[in-house]
Structure formats: C-alpha cells, structure tokens
Amino acid sequence: MSTLVSAFVSNVNGRYIDTLTRYYNFGKLLLKSTSPKIIFVDEPMFDLIGDEYDKSNTVIIKISSTDIYLYDYNSHLTNFVVNSTNHSKDTKEFMFTMCNKTEWIKEAILLNYFGTTDFIWVDFGIRHVFKCSDEEFIEKLNNLKYKTCNGVRIGSIWNLDMIHNIDIYKDIMWYFAGGVFGGNANSLLHFSELMKEKCVDIITKSNTIMWEVNIWYLIYIETKDIFDIYNCNHDNSIIDNY
C-alpha cells in the first residue's frame, strides 16, 4: 500500500496571475482521491482548503516556504542563471520548491500516518497535464495506493543513454518527469539524502541551483542501481505507466 505525498507553496513564481486559485482547483481533485495522502501546504492554500477533505484518508500539514532548507543557502547563489522561456516561472524560489520534493517525501515517511510501506509523490497541480475527465483522473489517483516497488520509481521521458549537448546547470533536462515518483520507504529515504547532498554540493561549489529533474539525472549517473525506471511523458502516462 502507498501513501500519496504532495505540497504547494505560493508566491514562488509569477507564472500565472491567478496561481493560487488555479492550483486550488487542481489540488482539490487530488484531495478527492481515496488514496491515503499527506499534503504540505502554506497558509494561503491551507486557508482555501479549509475542511473540504476527508480526514480519514488525508492529513494536511501547514508549512512556510522558509521551512525549506535551501533558503539557508540563498546568499550563495551568486551564479544562478537558467536558460528559460519563462523567467517569471523559473525563479530561485521555484527551484527551491521543486528540489524540496524529496524532503517532503522524507517527512511523510517519518510521520507515516497511514502505516504504508510505499510513498508516491504527486505534484499538487498535476491535473493540468492530463487528457481525461476529472472522474477518470481521480480514479487514476485512487489506483496508485495499490502500487509498490523495490526501488525509486521514476518516469523517464528522454532516452537515458542518449547524451544531449546542453548545459545541465542552465538548461532543463527531461530525462525524468518530475511530477510523479515513489517507491518503498528505505529507497526514498536514501534518495532524499543523495538529493540533499547533491543540492548542497552544487550550491557551494557552483553557486547555483537548477530544476530537480536535472539533479536527479546527476544522481542517476552515479547511483543507477537505486532506480526503477518507466517510460512516460507529461500526459496520462505519468501515472498510467507507474
């Protein structure tokens, strides 16, 4: 059995004028899933959600963006420049949030309110990439609670054996899809430690940070044996193929 884990932090980028409302409308579908869930949200989203969820299968934990350990390294990021088509979205604060997914997974594992063996991260707003009805989307989330695996299960978009001539510190790399990943508790705890070590190493040595999927690829190159890879894209397959 698996627990779903998600998080939302507001004001980390300026991608949409109505970001909070938009993501609330996506996230409330996640809340309707019958799968056990631990969801971390900041105060604006916490207030929007209110009591609109089933407390028997959902725990919502209020957080602050500054709880993210990467904010302690903000002054080190003197070389932060990413090649983005939307710089109002791809901010340092956005990168901090994306790179903290493994920390929220770790916290959910340590809490383990529902006594499950496995945990699956699902982006709070992942509904926007799905081509199906809301009811079908919720059913896909319901089925995730039955999924387990022996390693870190992550969907791959690009061929992992193909080298792309781009800058891993500045260009987005889609070797992995970042919206869903999971696995058993021990594998994910190990992954979270590797991720934290790699993030701190990049910040202190290169004075930058980038998308979580780029850093996952660096970890994959060094520690392939912990991964359980499946093929997907930014569509229904990100959950259907898990």
TITINU-733582 format. One record per residue (C-alpha): z, x, y. Coordinates in pm, whole numbers, m for minus. Layout:
% TITINU-733582
+--------+--------+--------+
!     zz !     xx !     yy !
+--------+--------+--------+
!      Z !      X !      Y !
...
+--------+--------+--------+
% end
This chain:
% TITINU-733582
+--------+--------+--------+
!     zz !     xx !     yy !
+--------+--------+--------+
!      0 !      0 !      0 !
!    m84 !    120 !    351 !
!     66 !     65 !    695 !
!   m178 !     46 !    985 !
!    m89 !    254 !   1291 !
!   m231 !    224 !   1641 !
!   m147 !    293 !   2005 !
!   m255 !    209 !   2356 !
!   m181 !    395 !   2679 !
!   m310 !    253 !   3008 !
!   m442 !    441 !   3311 !
!   m564 !    748 !   3122 !
!   m921 !    700 !   3243 !
!  m1134 !    483 !   3468 !
!  m1393 !    372 !   3216 !
!  m1357 !      0 !   3295 !
!  m1228 !   m192 !   3594 !
!  m1052 !   m437 !   3361 !
!   m941 !   m187 !   3094 !
!   m601 !   m343 !   3025 !
!   m735 !   m697 !   2974 !
!  m1036 !   m573 !   2778 !
!   m822 !   m375 !   2534 !
!   m566 !   m651 !   2506 !
!   m843 !   m884 !   2389 !
!   m950 !   m626 !   2130 !
!   m595 !   m543 !   2026 !
!   m479 !   m899 !   1976 !
!   m724 !   m923 !   1685 !
!   m555 !   m620 !   1530 !
!   m223 !   m800 !   1577 !
!   m356 !  m1098 !   1380 !
!   m408 !   m886 !   1069 !
!   m169 !   m950 !    780 !
!   m156 !   m577 !    701 !
!    176 !   m411 !    790 !
!    145 !   m245 !   1130 !
!    331 !     m8 !   1359 !
!    181 !    m10 !   1707 !
!    282 !    208 !   2001 !
!    201 !     66 !   2347 !
!    302 !    142 !   2703 !
!    484 !   m106 !   2925 !
!    180 !   m285 !   3077 !
!     37 !   m363 !   2731 !
!    384 !   m437 !   2591 !
!    432 !   m699 !   2862 !
!     90 !   m852 !   2796 !
!    151 !   m881 !   2422 !
!    489 !  m1045 !   2465 !
!    582 !  m1235 !   2147 !
!    224 !  m1304 !   2040 !
!    250 !  m1141 !   1697 !
!    404 !  m1190 !   1354 !
!    723 !   m982 !   1346 !
!    735 !   m993 !    966 !
!    437 !   m758 !    940 !
!    423 !   m590 !   1282 !
!    651 !   m353 !   1471 !
!    563 !   m279 !   1833 !
!    723 !     25 !   1995 !
!    720 !     73 !   2372 !
!    622 !    421 !   2488 !
!    531 !    611 !   2802 !
!    229 !    837 !   2843 !
!    460 !   1125 !   2932 !
!    618 !   1098 !   2586 !
!    304 !   1277 !   2467 !
!    397 !   1643 !   2414 !
!     66 !   1765 !   2558 !
!    174 !   1666 !   2909 !
!    417 !   1959 !   2893 !
!    111 !   2187 !   2890 !
!    m75 !   2020 !   3176 !
!    m37 !   2319 !   3410 !
!   m209 !   2544 !   3152 !
!   m536 !   2351 !   3166 !
!   m700 !   2565 !   3432 !
!  m1028 !   2580 !   3239 !
!  m1068 !   2212 !   3149 !
!  m1436 !   2122 !   3187 !
!  m1619 !   1894 !   2946 !
!  m1987 !   1803 !   2933 !
!  m1952 !   1429 !   2958 !
!  m2181 !   1146 !   3059 !
!  m1874 !    966 !   3195 !
!  m1620 !   1191 !   3363 !
!  m1413 !    892 !   3470 !
!  m1351 !    830 !   3098 !
!  m1322 !   1183 !   2958 !
!  m1019 !   1294 !   3159 !
!   m742 !   1532 !   3055 !
!   m514 !   1234 !   3012 !
!   m767 !   1067 !   2783 !
!   m788 !   1384 !   2570 !
!   m408 !   1398 !   2552 !
!   m403 !   1042 !   2422 !
!   m676 !   1099 !   2163 !
!   m515 !   1420 !   2040 !
!   m180 !   1243 !   2000 !
!   m304 !   1009 !   1725 !
!   m165 !   1238 !   1458 !
!    173 !   1245 !   1634 !
!    191 !    864 !   1632 !
!     97 !    867 !   1265 !
!    377 !   1117 !   1204 !
!    629 !    899 !   1388 !
!    517 !    592 !   1193 !
!    560 !    781 !    866 !
!    910 !    893 !    958 !
!   1003 !    535 !   1052 !
!    819 !    375 !    756 !
!    945 !     26 !    834 !
!    743 !   m128 !    552 !
!    808 !    128 !    278 !
!    442 !    211 !    213 !
!    303 !    527 !     54 !
!     m1 !    549 !    282 !
!    m79 !    509 !    651 !
!   m409 !    435 !    826 !
!   m480 !    495 !   1192 !
!   m696 !    227 !   1357 !
!   m792 !    258 !   1725 !
!   m642 !    m28 !   1925 !
!   m983 !   m121 !   2069 !
!  m1199 !    m51 !   1765 !
!  m1321 !   m410 !   1755 !
!  m1587 !   m324 !   2015 !
!  m1797 !   m122 !   1765 !
!  m1807 !   m395 !   1501 !
!  m2103 !   m626 !   1446 !
!  m1933 !   m922 !   1284 !
!  m1726 !  m1226 !   1371 !
!  m1363 !  m1193 !   1475 !
!  m1260 !  m1355 !   1147 !
!  m1458 !  m1101 !    944 !
!  m1311 !   m817 !   1147 !
!   m956 !   m937 !   1082 !
!  m1031 !   m969 !    711 !
!  m1152 !   m608 !    704 !
!   m819 !   m504 !    856 !
!   m634 !   m717 !    601 !
!   m806 !   m534 !    317 !
!   m705 !   m192 !    449 !
!   m346 !   m243 !    330 !
!   m471 !   m203 !    m27 !
!   m642 !    132 !     39 !
!   m475 !    455 !    m69 !
!   m597 !    810 !   m123 !
!   m472 !   1157 !   m219 !
!   m582 !   1348 !     91 !
!   m662 !   1291 !    457 !
!   m932 !   1025 !    452 !
!  m1171 !   1059 !    749 !
!  m1521 !    925 !    806 !
!  m1799 !   1175 !    876 !
!  m2100 !   1094 !   1098 !
!  m2278 !   1430 !   1121 !
!  m2354 !   1640 !    816 !
!  m2050 !   1868 !    785 !
!  m2266 !   2151 !    651 !
!  m2503 !   2148 !    948 !
!  m2428 !   2374 !   1245 !
!  m2506 !   2234 !   1590 !
!  m2571 !   2479 !   1872 !
!  m2330 !   2326 !   2121 !
!  m2001 !   2429 !   2280 !
!  m1709 !   2293 !   2078 !
!  m1481 !   2324 !   2382 !
!  m1711 !   2126 !   2614 !
!  m1944 !   1905 !   2409 !
!  m1846 !   1607 !   2195 !
!  m1900 !   1670 !   1824 !
!  m1942 !   1376 !   1589 !
!  m1874 !   1549 !   1261 !
!  m1592 !   1295 !   1237 !
!  m1549 !    943 !   1366 !
!  m1214 !    933 !   1541 !
!  m1137 !    561 !   1522 !
!  m1004 !    543 !   1167 !
!   m831 !    797 !    945 !
!   m550 !    783 !    695 !
!   m401 !    899 !    370 !
!    m72 !    949 !    193 !
!    237 !   1042 !    390 !
!    258 !   1407 !    284 !
!   m109 !   1480 !    359 !
!    m87 !   1317 !    701 !
!    234 !   1499 !    793 !
!     62 !   1826 !    707 !
!   m242 !   1723 !    910 !
!    m25 !   1634 !   1210 !
!    137 !   1978 !   1206 !
!   m201 !   2150 !   1181 !
!   m328 !   1939 !   1469 !
!    m31 !   2020 !   1692 !
!    m57 !   2391 !   1617 !
!   m431 !   2390 !   1689 !
!   m394 !   2196 !   2016 !
!   m126 !   2429 !   2147 !
!   m330 !   2732 !   2038 !
!   m640 !   2607 !   2224 !
!   m442 !   2526 !   2538 !
!   m252 !   2854 !   2554 !
!   m548 !   3078 !   2465 !
!   m843 !   2896 !   2623 !
!   m663 !   2689 !   2888 !
!   m848 !   2372 !   2794 !
!   m839 !   2074 !   2561 !
!  m1112 !   1851 !   2419 !
!  m1178 !   1549 !   2204 !
!   m963 !   1509 !   1895 !
!  m1268 !   1497 !   1667 !
!  m1371 !   1847 !   1780 !
!  m1029 !   1982 !   1695 !
!  m1030 !   1803 !   1360 !
!  m1354 !   1985 !   1282 !
!  m1190 !   2321 !   1358 !
!   m908 !   2226 !   1120 !
!  m1162 !   2114 !    858 !
!  m1340 !   2451 !    869 !
!  m1010 !   2628 !    796 !
!   m848 !   2377 !    559 !
!  m1117 !   2175 !    380 !
!   m908 !   2103 !     74 !
!   m678 !   1855 !    251 !
!   m967 !   1623 !    345 !
!  m1114 !   1326 !    162 !
!  m1443 !   1258 !    342 !
!  m1656 !    943 !    350 !
!  m1979 !    866 !    537 !
!  m1979 !    621 !    826 !
!  m2092 !    554 !   1180 !
!  m1950 !    378 !   1484 !
!  m2002 !     36 !   1328 !
!  m1863 !   m175 !   1042 !
!  m1894 !    118 !    803 !
!  m1600 !    298 !    967 !
!  m1369 !     54 !    782 !
!  m1603 !    m79 !    510 !
!  m1653 !    270 !    362 !
!  m1290 !    383 !    393 !
+--------+--------+--------+
% end
